């Protein structure tokens, strides 16, 4: 499956944005965007995909 481009809504007056999600999983849609995205996972298990690395 090819990743889809995701348009991140950016407010010009803000240098960053924060979103708090409570989800059982991250979903299955691969996406990309030029912005940096950080995830803080408190508890979980599974497979990690970063670039070409799968662990």
C-alpha positions in Angstrom: 0.0 0.0 0.0 1.4 3.4 -0.9 1.3 6.2 1.7 -1.1 9.0 1.1 -0.2 12.7 1.4 -1.9 14.2 4.5 -2.5 18.0 4.7 -1.8 19.0 8.2 -3.9 22.1 9.2 -1.4 24.7 10.3 -2.3 28.1 11.9 0.1 30.8 10.8 0.2 32.3 14.3 1.2 29.0 15.9 4.7 27.4 15.9 3.3 24.0 16.9 0.0 22.2 17.7 -0.9 19.5 20.3 -3.6 16.9 19.9 -4.6 14.4 22.6 -6.1 11.1 21.2 -7.3 8.1 23.1 -7.4 5.2 20.5 -7.1 1.5 20.7 -4.8 1.6 17.6 -3.2 4.0 15.1 -5.2 2.7 12.2 -4.0 1.3 8.9 -3.6 4.4 6.7 0.0 5.1 5.9 0.6 8.8 5.4 3.3 11.4 4.9 3.7 15.2 5.2 6.6 17.6 5.5 5.8 18.5 9.1 7.4 16.6 12.1 5.1 14.3 14.0 5.7 13.0 17.4 3.8 10.2 19.2 3.9 9.5 22.9 2.6 6.0 23.6 2.0 5.3 27.3 1.2 1.6 26.8 1.1 -0.7 23.8 2.5 -3.5 21.8 3.0 -4.3 18.2 5.3 -3.7 15.3 7.2 -0.5 14.7 7.7 0.9 11.2 10.2 3.7 10.8 11.4 4.3 7.2 12.7 1.0 5.9 13.2 -0.4 9.5 10.6 -2.9 10.9 11.1 -4.1 14.5 
